[in-house]
Amino acid sequence: IERTHVQLLDRRGQPLPVAIAADEDRSRNPHLLVLDLRLAPFTRGDYTIEVTAAGGNARDRKLVPLRIE
Protein backbone atom coordinates (compact mmCIF):
# COMPACT_ATOMS: atom_id res chain seq x y z
CA ILE A 1 0.00 0.00 0.00
CA GLU A 2 1.46 3.32 -1.06
CA ARG A 3 -1.40 5.64 -0.13
CA THR A 4 -4.25 5.24 2.33
CA HIS A 5 -7.16 7.55 3.02
CA VAL A 6 -9.62 6.87 5.85
CA GLN A 7 -12.64 8.95 6.79
CA LEU A 8 -15.78 8.63 8.86
CA LEU A 9 -19.11 9.24 7.13
CA ASP A 10 -22.48 10.01 8.69
CA ARG A 11 -25.57 8.01 7.75
CA ARG A 12 -26.13 10.26 4.72
CA GLY A 13 -22.60 9.55 3.46
CA GLN A 14 -21.25 12.97 4.37
CA PRO A 15 -17.70 13.17 5.82
CA LEU A 16 -17.35 13.99 9.50
CA PRO A 17 -14.38 15.97 10.89
CA VAL A 18 -13.02 13.06 12.92
CA ALA A 19 -9.42 11.87 12.95
CA ILE A 20 -8.90 8.18 12.29
CA ALA A 21 -5.35 6.89 12.69
CA ALA A 22 -4.35 4.21 10.18
CA ASP A 23 -1.31 1.98 10.46
CA GLU A 24 -0.25 -0.91 8.24
CA ASP A 25 0.67 -4.14 10.01
CA ARG A 26 3.25 -5.81 7.73
CA SER A 27 3.93 -8.65 10.18
CA ARG A 28 1.02 -10.63 8.71
CA ASN A 29 0.41 -11.97 5.25
CA PRO A 30 -1.64 -10.44 3.80
CA HIS A 31 -0.83 -7.10 5.41
CA LEU A 32 -3.50 -5.57 7.63
CA LEU A 33 -4.60 -1.99 7.94
CA VAL A 34 -5.24 -1.19 11.62
CA LEU A 35 -7.54 1.76 12.40
CA ASP A 36 -7.79 3.65 15.68
CA LEU A 37 -10.95 5.66 16.29
CA ARG A 38 -12.15 7.09 19.61
CA LEU A 39 -15.85 6.33 19.99
CA ALA A 40 -16.57 8.20 23.24
CA PRO A 41 -17.76 11.49 21.65
CA PHE A 42 -20.29 9.83 19.33
CA THR A 43 -24.02 9.66 19.83
CA ARG A 44 -26.11 6.63 18.99
CA GLY A 45 -26.43 6.11 15.29
CA ASP A 46 -25.15 4.57 12.12
CA TYR A 47 -21.82 5.56 10.62
CA THR A 48 -19.55 4.27 7.88
CA ILE A 49 -15.78 4.11 7.79
CA GLU A 50 -14.53 4.63 4.23
CA VAL A 51 -11.07 3.20 3.51
CA THR A 52 -9.32 3.88 0.21
CA ALA A 53 -5.95 2.25 -0.46
CA ALA A 54 -3.79 2.62 -3.55
CA GLY A 55 -0.52 1.27 -4.82
CA GLY A 56 0.86 1.47 -8.33
CA ASN A 57 -2.11 1.42 -10.71
CA ALA A 58 -4.35 -0.47 -8.26
CA ARG A 59 -6.93 1.23 -6.06
CA ASP A 60 -9.43 -0.33 -3.66
CA ARG A 61 -12.26 1.21 -1.65
CA LYS A 62 -14.03 -0.46 1.25
CA LEU A 63 -17.01 0.74 3.29
CA VAL A 64 -17.24 -0.58 6.84
CA PRO A 65 -20.59 -0.06 8.62
CA LEU A 66 -20.49 1.01 12.26
CA ARG A 67 -23.45 1.19 14.64
CA ILE A 68 -23.19 2.82 18.05
CA GLU A 69 -25.99 1.85 20.45
Secondary structure by P-SEA (a helix, b strand, c coil): ccbbbbbccccccccccbbbbbbbbcccccbbbbbbbbcccccbbbbbbbbbbbcccbbbbbbbbbbcc
